[in-house]
Structures are given as structure tokens and as C-alpha cells.
């Protein structure tokens, strides 16, 4: 029992040292998640930091993915582009919901808005030496007006769009479309840009924002 406790204490102290070494100045930890992300059956550690800016845009979010190599923690990848700032959610407040790891995939979820709502989940896989966006699902609208859903598999290029319209007088009939859009290269480093990526669907002429 003593041996187990000492071993766990050693692991914890090693991680705490690594966290302090890599932690951005003046930041606080928002969330930590453990899970295997590179297929070697050894869990990586994902840490989300809040970095205060003291301005109207809110705290910056930095995601760090730590990997243990030769009994020492190292940064596999980090980014301040993958998670929205703390005031980017509109009237609903902080848009950041969660980061999870499922079957080797890193999932990051946001929600925001007011009476008109939006939200979605990014799915990243570690490939080609970094975390690439392989899937994007989103939803948004106002229940008594219309509601749209998007499911975009960036690996295959298949994008499924649905728009269920309640207020047909204002917005016309409901729409759906399946479109193949290949070649989009998005990763943790270039995810959220100042100018949003936009896809115009050829059949319905609806606009899908990434």
C-alpha cells in the first residue's frame, strides 16, 4: 500500500512540475483531460488554460497536449486558436463547454448566442505530425424560426446540411443538401481565424461557416 501511494505521489509531483514549467504566465487551469491520442496506449494529458487579457474580448484559451517521453513530460502540441475566448459566446456568456477524448479523437465543444443560438463540436485526430480537424458538427438558429444542422467529415469531404424551417413565411421552405467538399486543411494551429471560413452550397445556396 505504501509503495502504491509513493508511486502515485511521484507521478502527481512529476506532472505538477511539468504543468508549472509549461503553464502560461498569469494563467489558471480551466480543465484537464487524460487519454491516448497517438495510438501508443499511453495516455496523453490535455490542459486548457485561461489567460487573462483585461479587455472586452475576454480570456484567451490555450490548449496544451502533453506527452510523456522517457519519463519526462513534453508538449506534443499547443494552440491559442482552437478554443474561443471567454466572451465570444454572446449573451450566453462563456462559449467553451468541454474537451473530451473518445477512441483517440480529441473533441472540443462550444455553445453560444442568446435567443438565436449556435454551437458545435470539433473532432481532431493526431496525424501527419499534428492534430488535424477530421470532423465538424454544428447546430444553430431559433426554435420558432428555423434550425440548421451541419455534419462535415473533412476526411471524406462529405458535408450534410439540414435546415428545418418553422416560420416559412419569413424564411421559405425547409432545405437539405449533401455536398462533397475535399481539400480543407484545418488543424489546432489555424482553426479559428479572424475571417471565418465559408462554404456556399451549390444546390440550396446556403452558407456554412466553419
C-alpha positions as a printed Julia matrix, in Angstrom:
210×3 Matrix{Float64}:
   0.0    0.0     0.0
   2.8    2.4     0.92
   4.58   1.58   -2.34
   1.45   2.36   -4.37
   0.9    5.66   -2.58
   4.52   6.67   -3.11
   4.34   5.74   -6.8
   1.16   7.79   -7.33
   2.65  10.7    -5.42
   5.72  10.58   -7.67
   3.56  10.64  -10.82
   1.5   13.54   -9.47
   4.54  15.56   -8.43
   6.18  14.94  -11.83
   3.08  16.19  -13.61
   2.74  19.23  -11.33
   6.32  20.17  -12.14
   5.63  19.81  -15.87
   2.43  21.84  -15.61
   4.22  24.65  -13.79
   7.03  24.55  -16.35
   4.69  24.91  -19.35
   1.9   26.99  -17.82
   1.45  30.43  -19.46
   2.17  33.42  -17.23
  -0.74  34.58  -15.02
  -2.98  31.8   -16.37
  -5.31  29.46  -14.48
  -6.27  25.89  -15.33
  -9.76  25.58  -16.8
  -9.84  21.82  -17.41
  -7.6   18.74  -17.67
  -8.34  15.55  -19.59
  -6.38  12.29  -19.88
  -6.5    9.84  -22.79
  -4.49   8.13  -25.52
  -4.34  10.41  -28.56
  -1.49   8.95  -30.63
  -2.33   5.25  -30.51
   0.51   4.05  -28.29
  -1.88   3.07  -25.45
  -0.17   5.58  -23.13
  -2.45   8.44  -22.02
  -1.59  11.98  -23.01
  -2.64  14.89  -20.79
  -4.68  17.76  -22.21
  -4.79  21.04  -20.28
  -6.94  24.07  -21.06
  -5.61  27.35  -19.64
  -7.37  30.7   -19.2
  -5.02  33.61  -19.93
  -6.42  36.99  -18.77
  -6.34  39.88  -21.24
  -8.22  42.53  -19.21
 -10.11  43.67  -22.3
 -13.57  43.3   -23.83
 -12.61  40.14  -25.72
 -12.21  38.07  -22.57
  -9.65  35.48  -21.58
  -7.56  33.72  -24.22
  -7.74  29.93  -24.11
  -4.6   27.89  -24.65
  -4.81  24.15  -25.14
  -1.69  22.11  -24.39
  -1.32  18.41  -25.15
   1.44  16.84  -23.07
   3.13  13.52  -23.82
   5.45  11.6   -21.55
   8.71  10.62  -23.24
  11.49   8.88  -21.3
   9.64   9.63  -18.06
   9.54  13.35  -18.82
   6.53  15.43  -19.9
   6.89  17.34  -23.15
   4.49  19.42  -25.24
   3.16  17.39  -28.16
   1.22  20.42  -29.42
  -0.28  23.65  -28.12
  -2.52  26.33  -29.61
  -4.42  29.51  -28.8
  -6.57  29.17  -31.95
  -8.64  26.08  -31.17
 -10.8   27.39  -28.31
 -12.8   30.61  -28.36
 -12.22  33.46  -25.91
 -14.32  33.67  -22.75
 -16.55  36.5   -24.07
 -17.11  35.09  -27.57
 -20.38  33.43  -26.58
 -22.65  36.48  -26.74
 -25.47  36.78  -24.2
 -24.99  33.17  -23.09
 -21.54  34.05  -21.79
 -18.52  31.8   -22.0
 -18.89  29.6   -25.12
 -16.43  26.92  -24.05
 -18.25  23.78  -22.95
 -15.83  20.87  -22.78
 -12.88  18.93  -24.13
 -13.14  15.14  -24.25
 -11.19  12.21  -25.65
 -13.11   9.35  -27.26
 -11.45   6.47  -29.11
  -8.32   8.51  -29.71
 -10.21  11.55  -31.01
  -9.95  14.98  -29.35
 -13.35  16.7   -29.16
 -13.8   20.41  -28.38
 -17.34  21.76  -27.91
 -18.65  25.36  -27.91
 -22.12  26.88  -27.49
 -23.26  30.49  -27.54
 -25.84  33.07  -28.58
 -28.99  34.44  -26.96
 -32.49  33.8   -28.34
 -30.66  32.82  -31.53
 -28.29  30.03  -30.55
 -25.29  28.33  -32.1
 -22.93  25.57  -31.13
 -20.78  22.76  -32.36
 -18.03  20.23  -31.83
 -14.63  19.93  -33.49
 -13.03  16.48  -33.81
  -9.25  16.22  -34.13
  -7.03  13.24  -34.88
  -3.27  13.14  -34.41
  -1.9   12.51  -37.9
   0.88  13.84  -40.13
   2.68  15.02  -37.01
  -0.07  17.24  -35.6
  -3.76  17.39  -34.69
  -5.88  17.77  -37.82
  -9.59  18.56  -37.89
 -11.35  15.46  -39.24
 -14.92  16.28  -38.28
 -17.15  19.26  -37.54
 -20.76  19.21  -36.38
 -22.83  22.3   -35.65
 -26.34  23.48  -34.98
 -27.96  26.87  -34.71
 -30.99  29.06  -35.13
 -34.13  29.91  -33.18
 -36.64  27.09  -32.5
 -39.72  29.1   -33.54
 -37.99  30.42  -36.67
 -35.65  27.77  -38.11
 -32.95  25.33  -37.01
 -29.93  24.21  -39.03
 -27.58  21.28  -38.5
 -24.29  20.54  -40.25
 -22.25  17.34  -40.17
 -18.97  17.69  -42.05
 -16.5   14.81  -42.37
 -13.31  16.53  -43.52
 -11.57  13.19  -44.12
 -14.08  12.11  -46.78
 -15.26  15.61  -47.69
 -18.92  14.7   -47.1
 -21.0   17.59  -45.76
 -24.62  17.02  -44.7
 -26.74  20.14  -44.3
 -30.3   20.34  -42.93
 -32.48  23.39  -42.32
 -35.85  22.84  -40.65
 -37.98  25.96  -41.11
 -40.92  26.77  -38.82
 -41.54  30.35  -39.97
 -41.93  29.56  -43.67
 -43.46  32.96  -44.4
 -40.19  34.65  -43.45
 -37.6   32.0   -44.38
 -39.18  29.82  -47.05
 -39.3   26.05  -47.1
 -37.04  23.6   -45.27
 -33.88  22.58  -47.09
 -31.35  19.78  -47.08
 -28.27  19.07  -49.14
 -25.34  16.66  -49.28
 -22.19  18.17  -50.75
 -18.65  16.86  -51.22
 -16.0   19.4   -50.28
 -12.49  17.97  -50.2
  -9.11  19.5   -49.54
  -9.77  21.66  -46.46
  -6.7   21.56  -44.24
  -7.58  22.74  -40.72
  -5.68  21.95  -37.54
  -5.2   23.2   -33.99
  -2.87  25.95  -35.21
  -5.18  27.57  -37.79
  -8.65  26.64  -36.53
 -10.41  29.9   -35.59
  -9.4   32.72  -37.9
 -10.35  36.39  -37.82
 -12.26  35.85  -41.05
 -14.48  32.76  -40.8
 -14.19  30.06  -43.43
 -17.34  29.85  -45.55
 -18.76  27.2   -47.85
 -21.61  28.14  -50.2
 -23.67  25.05  -51.01
 -24.26  24.81  -54.77
 -27.86  23.5   -54.67
 -29.52  25.45  -51.86
 -27.1   28.44  -51.89
 -26.98  28.21  -48.1
 -23.82  29.39  -46.35
 -21.96  27.1   -43.95
 -19.42  28.71  -41.63
 -16.53  26.83  -40.05
